[in-house]
Amino acid sequence: MKMNQRVKELSQSSKYGERVRLLRTVPGIGTLIAMELLVELQDMERFKRADELASYIGLTPHQLKQFKGAKRAIIAIARKLIIRVRRILLNNEPYVIGVC
């Protein structure tokens, strides 16, 4: 319980608050996942291209060959999502459903 309270406090801080709010506009991303992404990835500008980010977290297209069926679909969707997360943070704009 203490950990959840601390994460909530951090998510409302000046360092994370706005970026957490942006990430929470993505369907399926709540405060905890937003904070995990922000803490783990830090400065999104260090990834010059979306492929660098996808590779960093293990979602590179050449690795898709190792998976079959549903696993391939899950990896492809996760890759698209993390690339959109990158764009949201770089542009400082909320997610809009239906816009690529």
C-alpha positions in Angstrom: 0.0 0.0 0.0 2.8 2.4 0.8 4.4 1.8 -2.6 1.2 2.6 -4.4 0.8 5.8 -2.5 4.4 6.8 -3.3 3.9 6.1 -7.0 0.7 8.2 -7.0 2.6 11.1 -5.3 5.4 10.9 -7.8 2.9 10.8 -10.7 1.5 14.1 -9.5 4.9 15.8 -9.1 6.2 18.5 -11.4 8.7 16.1 -12.9 6.2 13.5 -13.9 2.7 15.0 -13.7 2.2 16.3 -17.2 3.8 13.3 -18.9 1.7 10.9 -16.8 -1.4 12.8 -17.8 -0.4 12.6 -21.5 0.3 8.8 -21.3 -3.0 8.2 -19.5 -4.8 9.4 -22.7 -3.7 6.1 -24.3 -6.4 3.4 -23.8 -5.1 0.8 -21.4 -2.3 3.0 -19.8 -3.0 4.0 -16.2 -0.8 5.7 -13.7 1.3 2.7 -12.8 2.2 1.8 -16.4 2.8 5.5 -17.3 5.2 5.8 -14.3 7.0 2.5 -15.3 7.5 3.8 -18.8 8.8 7.2 -17.7 11.1 5.8 -15.0 12.5 3.1 -17.2 12.9 5.0 -20.4 13.7 8.4 -18.9 14.4 11.0 -21.7 12.6 9.9 -24.9 14.8 12.2 -27.0 17.7 9.8 -26.5 16.0 7.5 -29.0 16.6 9.2 -32.3 14.3 6.9 -34.2 11.3 4.9 -33.1 13.1 1.7 -34.1 15.8 2.4 -31.5 13.2 2.5 -28.8 11.5 -0.6 -30.1 14.9 -2.4 -30.1 15.7 -1.1 -26.6 12.6 -2.7 -25.1 12.9 -5.9 -27.2 10.2 -5.3 -29.9 12.3 -5.3 -33.0 10.8 -6.6 -36.2 13.5 -9.3 -36.9 12.7 -10.8 -33.5 9.1 -11.4 -34.7 10.3 -14.3 -36.8 10.8 -16.3 -33.6 7.1 -16.0 -32.7 4.0 -17.6 -34.4 0.4 -16.7 -34.5 -1.0 -14.8 -31.4 2.5 -14.1 -30.1 3.4 -12.3 -33.3 0.3 -10.2 -33.1 0.9 -9.3 -29.5 4.5 -8.2 -30.2 3.4 -6.2 -33.3 0.7 -4.4 -31.2 3.1 -3.7 -28.4 5.6 -2.3 -30.8 3.0 0.1 -32.3 2.0 1.2 -28.9 5.5 2.0 -27.6 6.1 4.0 -30.8 3.0 6.0 -30.2 4.0 6.5 -26.6 7.3 7.9 -27.8 5.5 10.3 -30.2 3.1 11.5 -27.4 6.0 12.3 -25.1 8.1 14.0 -27.9 5.2 16.1 -29.2 3.8 16.7 -25.7 0.3 16.0 -27.1 -2.4 13.6 -25.8 -3.3 10.4 -27.7 -6.1 10.7 -30.2 -8.0 7.5 -31.1 -8.0 6.8 -34.8 -5.0 9.0 -35.6 -1.8 7.2 -36.7 
